[in-house]
Amino acid sequence: MAIITVFPFIYMVLGGLMTRTEVTSIPPTIIPSHLQFGNFAEVFEKAPFVRYFINTVFVSAVTTFATLVTAVLASFALTSLEFKFKKVVIAIMVALLMVPYESIIFTNFNTIAQLGLLNTYGALIIPFLTSIFYIYYLNSYLNGISLSYYKAAKIDGASDLEYIRKILLPMIKPALTTVGILTFIASWNSFLWPLLVTNDKDHRLLNNGLSAFTTESGSDVHLQLAAATLTVIPILIIYFVFRKEIIRGVAKNGIKG
């Protein structure tokens, strides 16, 4: 089952190193006779993939940072602070988790259009500055940390932000790593929303650029596979660098994905 699952990915990488004749041959070629590394250079010549990479890295990085900041502050307030209607706020958040993204995407689009933000980085970033799911995830994680740490910090004269920065963040590092990586991957793989709010190459993200390249390259299947390989390399690097933190965060809080 593992071989069946991984085979399409392996064939994508190998197909990106084949000639057009080998990719389209019947029966299909599995192992290229000569590795065609020039396919990757040709991809960059035929489409501005460097620009797509820069756009995607920028949008993903800003979205991830903003999500981490808002999720940490909100989850801290829900676990450590006392205020009116706290349970109501939590109940509303849980209810919003059941609202499918597709049901509000056109409302978000109309809002962005009315603000005049179409074909801007703001349109790609603003709707994803926070995530209720990750607020709820960190909230459940922070519930496992004793309030005595917060009370002791307040007795010593620390402000809330000092407590978060010096005490809380080091204690929840595995959870933050999990949230950061999953947010970055989700932003990196986003397709529908960027397709709606951008229609120029200057703001096009990687997956949208890959889709456009598939149409523009026509029958050059080997170049399409090479381009697809390029899009997944950064995600693989991030996963292998932080895989221990991901596994630790998943095991700690039972998040699936």
Beta strands, then each sheet from edge to edge (+ up, - down):
end
